Amino acid sequence: IPRASRTEFGELLGDRIKLRVAAPPVDSAANKELLDFLAAAMELPRKAVQITHGHTSRNMTIKLTGLTPGDAGKKLPHS
């Protein structure tokens, strides 16, 4: 959700998680902030976090290189 009051994890939605991003969806600012936030939260270098589907959608698929799904799940606040 772009233009949120702050960038943070939201609730789980099935096998996805909602994220709130403070940046507006202009000139890819929200996507950049989202990827920077996830890289920091997952303790990965920024280049290890990529949007693979939905660059202009609210429903995106993110690829985390260097983490197993279990390790990524442990770093989420809801796990």
PyMOL CGO cylinders between C-alpha atoms (Angstrom):
from pymol import cmd
from pymol.cgo import CYLINDER

trace = [
    CYLINDER, 0.00, 0.00, 0.00, 1.79, 3.18, -1.15, 0.3, 1, 1, 1, 1, 1, 1,
    CYLINDER, 1.79, 3.18, -1.15, 1.50, 6.50, 0.68, 0.3, 1, 1, 1, 1, 1, 1,
    CYLINDER, 1.50, 6.50, 0.68, 1.12, 4.84, 4.08, 0.3, 1, 1, 1, 1, 1, 1,
    CYLINDER, 1.12, 4.84, 4.08, 2.05, 6.75, 7.22, 0.3, 1, 1, 1, 1, 1, 1,
    CYLINDER, 2.05, 6.75, 7.22, 5.19, 4.59, 7.54, 0.3, 1, 1, 1, 1, 1, 1,
    CYLINDER, 5.19, 4.59, 7.54, 6.89, 1.65, 5.84, 0.3, 1, 1, 1, 1, 1, 1,
    CYLINDER, 6.89, 1.65, 5.84, 6.09, -1.57, 7.70, 0.3, 1, 1, 1, 1, 1, 1,
    CYLINDER, 6.09, -1.57, 7.70, 4.84, -5.13, 7.46, 0.3, 1, 1, 1, 1, 1, 1,
    CYLINDER, 4.84, -5.13, 7.46, 1.07, -5.54, 7.49, 0.3, 1, 1, 1, 1, 1, 1,
    CYLINDER, 1.07, -5.54, 7.49, -1.14, -8.57, 7.94, 0.3, 1, 1, 1, 1, 1, 1,
    CYLINDER, -1.14, -8.57, 7.94, -0.81, -11.99, 6.34, 0.3, 1, 1, 1, 1, 1, 1,
    CYLINDER, -0.81, -11.99, 6.34, -3.13, -12.62, 3.41, 0.3, 1, 1, 1, 1, 1, 1,
    CYLINDER, -3.13, -12.62, 3.41, -2.96, -16.37, 2.73, 0.3, 1, 1, 1, 1, 1, 1,
    CYLINDER, -2.96, -16.37, 2.73, 0.52, -17.04, 1.38, 0.3, 1, 1, 1, 1, 1, 1,
    CYLINDER, 0.52, -17.04, 1.38, 1.22, -13.34, 0.93, 0.3, 1, 1, 1, 1, 1, 1,
    CYLINDER, 1.22, -13.34, 0.93, 1.95, -10.49, 3.28, 0.3, 1, 1, 1, 1, 1, 1,
    CYLINDER, 1.95, -10.49, 3.28, 0.65, -6.95, 3.00, 0.3, 1, 1, 1, 1, 1, 1,
    CYLINDER, 0.65, -6.95, 3.00, 3.28, -4.21, 3.18, 0.3, 1, 1, 1, 1, 1, 1,
    CYLINDER, 3.28, -4.21, 3.18, 2.73, -0.53, 3.75, 0.3, 1, 1, 1, 1, 1, 1,
    CYLINDER, 2.73, -0.53, 3.75, 5.13, 1.86, 2.04, 0.3, 1, 1, 1, 1, 1, 1,
    CYLINDER, 5.13, 1.86, 2.04, 5.43, 5.54, 2.90, 0.3, 1, 1, 1, 1, 1, 1,
    CYLINDER, 5.43, 5.54, 2.90, 6.64, 6.58, -0.56, 0.3, 1, 1, 1, 1, 1, 1,
    CYLINDER, 6.64, 6.58, -0.56, 4.16, 7.55, -3.29, 0.3, 1, 1, 1, 1, 1, 1,
    CYLINDER, 4.16, 7.55, -3.29, 3.81, 5.38, -6.41, 0.3, 1, 1, 1, 1, 1, 1,
    CYLINDER, 3.81, 5.38, -6.41, 5.57, 7.98, -8.57, 0.3, 1, 1, 1, 1, 1, 1,
    CYLINDER, 5.57, 7.98, -8.57, 8.76, 7.37, -10.59, 0.3, 1, 1, 1, 1, 1, 1,
    CYLINDER, 8.76, 7.37, -10.59, 9.16, 3.94, -8.93, 0.3, 1, 1, 1, 1, 1, 1,
    CYLINDER, 9.16, 3.94, -8.93, 9.73, 5.56, -5.52, 0.3, 1, 1, 1, 1, 1, 1,
    CYLINDER, 9.73, 5.56, -5.52, 7.38, 3.10, -3.76, 0.3, 1, 1, 1, 1, 1, 1,
    CYLINDER, 7.38, 3.10, -3.76, 9.04, 0.10, -5.43, 0.3, 1, 1, 1, 1, 1, 1,
    CYLINDER, 9.04, 0.10, -5.43, 12.50, 1.32, -4.45, 0.3, 1, 1, 1, 1, 1, 1,
    CYLINDER, 12.50, 1.32, -4.45, 11.45, 1.90, -0.85, 0.3, 1, 1, 1, 1, 1, 1,
    CYLINDER, 11.45, 1.90, -0.85, 9.75, -1.51, -0.74, 0.3, 1, 1, 1, 1, 1, 1,
    CYLINDER, 9.75, -1.51, -0.74, 12.88, -3.30, -1.97, 0.3, 1, 1, 1, 1, 1, 1,
    CYLINDER, 12.88, -3.30, -1.97, 15.16, -1.33, 0.37, 0.3, 1, 1, 1, 1, 1, 1,
    CYLINDER, 15.16, -1.33, 0.37, 12.86, -2.14, 3.31, 0.3, 1, 1, 1, 1, 1, 1,
    CYLINDER, 12.86, -2.14, 3.31, 12.73, -5.85, 2.50, 0.3, 1, 1, 1, 1, 1, 1,
    CYLINDER, 12.73, -5.85, 2.50, 16.50, -6.06, 2.01, 0.3, 1, 1, 1, 1, 1, 1,
    CYLINDER, 16.50, -6.06, 2.01, 17.06, -4.52, 5.45, 0.3, 1, 1, 1, 1, 1, 1,
    CYLINDER, 17.06, -4.52, 5.45, 14.37, -6.66, 7.12, 0.3, 1, 1, 1, 1, 1, 1,
    CYLINDER, 14.37, -6.66, 7.12, 15.71, -9.88, 5.60, 0.3, 1, 1, 1, 1, 1, 1,
    CYLINDER, 15.71, -9.88, 5.60, 19.34, -8.85, 6.23, 0.3, 1, 1, 1, 1, 1, 1,
    CYLINDER, 19.34, -8.85, 6.23, 20.21, -9.19, 2.55, 0.3, 1, 1, 1, 1, 1, 1,
    CYLINDER, 20.21, -9.19, 2.55, 22.13, -6.96, 0.16, 0.3, 1, 1, 1, 1, 1, 1,
    CYLINDER, 22.13, -6.96, 0.16, 19.78, -4.80, -1.91, 0.3, 1, 1, 1, 1, 1, 1,
    CYLINDER, 19.78, -4.80, -1.91, 20.71, -6.64, -5.13, 0.3, 1, 1, 1, 1, 1, 1,
    CYLINDER, 20.71, -6.64, -5.13, 19.35, -9.89, -3.62, 0.3, 1, 1, 1, 1, 1, 1,
    CYLINDER, 19.35, -9.89, -3.62, 15.77, -8.54, -3.55, 0.3, 1, 1, 1, 1, 1, 1,
    CYLINDER, 15.77, -8.54, -3.55, 13.89, -8.21, -6.85, 0.3, 1, 1, 1, 1, 1, 1,
    CYLINDER, 13.89, -8.21, -6.85, 10.33, -7.70, -8.05, 0.3, 1, 1, 1, 1, 1, 1,
    CYLINDER, 10.33, -7.70, -8.05, 9.62, -10.58, -10.44, 0.3, 1, 1, 1, 1, 1, 1,
    CYLINDER, 9.62, -10.58, -10.44, 5.94, -9.90, -11.23, 0.3, 1, 1, 1, 1, 1, 1,
    CYLINDER, 5.94, -9.90, -11.23, 3.64, -6.91, -10.85, 0.3, 1, 1, 1, 1, 1, 1,
    CYLINDER, 3.64, -6.91, -10.85, 5.99, -3.94, -11.07, 0.3, 1, 1, 1, 1, 1, 1,
    CYLINDER, 5.99, -3.94, -11.07, 3.04, -1.56, -11.49, 0.3, 1, 1, 1, 1, 1, 1,
    CYLINDER, 3.04, -1.56, -11.49, 0.50, -3.54, -9.47, 0.3, 1, 1, 1, 1, 1, 1,
    CYLINDER, 0.50, -3.54, -9.47, -0.37, -3.59, -5.80, 0.3, 1, 1, 1, 1, 1, 1,
    CYLINDER, -0.37, -3.59, -5.80, 0.05, -7.38, -5.96, 0.3, 1, 1, 1, 1, 1, 1,
    CYLINDER, 0.05, -7.38, -5.96, 3.72, -8.12, -6.50, 0.3, 1, 1, 1, 1, 1, 1,
    CYLINDER, 3.72, -8.12, -6.50, 5.91, -11.17, -6.36, 0.3, 1, 1, 1, 1, 1, 1,
    CYLINDER, 5.91, -11.17, -6.36, 9.30, -10.58, -4.76, 0.3, 1, 1, 1, 1, 1, 1,
    CYLINDER, 9.30, -10.58, -4.76, 12.32, -12.85, -5.17, 0.3, 1, 1, 1, 1, 1, 1,
    CYLINDER, 12.32, -12.85, -5.17, 14.75, -13.10, -2.25, 0.3, 1, 1, 1, 1, 1, 1,
    CYLINDER, 14.75, -13.10, -2.25, 18.08, -14.59, -3.31, 0.3, 1, 1, 1, 1, 1, 1,
    CYLINDER, 18.08, -14.59, -3.31, 20.16, -16.18, -0.58, 0.3, 1, 1, 1, 1, 1, 1,
    CYLINDER, 20.16, -16.18, -0.58, 17.40, -17.24, 1.84, 0.3, 1, 1, 1, 1, 1, 1,
    CYLINDER, 17.40, -17.24, 1.84, 15.38, -20.42, 2.09, 0.3, 1, 1, 1, 1, 1, 1,
    CYLINDER, 15.38, -20.42, 2.09, 11.63, -19.94, 2.48, 0.3, 1, 1, 1, 1, 1, 1,
    CYLINDER, 11.63, -19.94, 2.48, 11.94, -21.10, 6.10, 0.3, 1, 1, 1, 1, 1, 1,
    CYLINDER, 11.94, -21.10, 6.10, 14.67, -18.58, 6.88, 0.3, 1, 1, 1, 1, 1, 1,
    CYLINDER, 14.67, -18.58, 6.88, 12.67, -15.79, 5.26, 0.3, 1, 1, 1, 1, 1, 1,
    CYLINDER, 12.67, -15.79, 5.26, 9.59, -16.78, 7.24, 0.3, 1, 1, 1, 1, 1, 1,
    CYLINDER, 9.59, -16.78, 7.24, 11.52, -16.61, 10.50, 0.3, 1, 1, 1, 1, 1, 1,
    CYLINDER, 11.52, -16.61, 10.50, 12.43, -12.98, 9.78, 0.3, 1, 1, 1, 1, 1, 1,
    CYLINDER, 12.43, -12.98, 9.78, 8.81, -11.92, 9.26, 0.3, 1, 1, 1, 1, 1, 1,
    CYLINDER, 8.81, -11.92, 9.26, 7.11, -10.36, 12.27, 0.3, 1, 1, 1, 1, 1, 1,
    CYLINDER, 7.11, -10.36, 12.27, 4.09, -12.72, 11.96, 0.3, 1, 1, 1, 1, 1, 1,
    CYLINDER, 4.09, -12.72, 11.96, 5.97, -16.03, 11.96, 0.3, 1, 1, 1, 1, 1, 1,
]
cmd.load_cgo(trace, "trace")
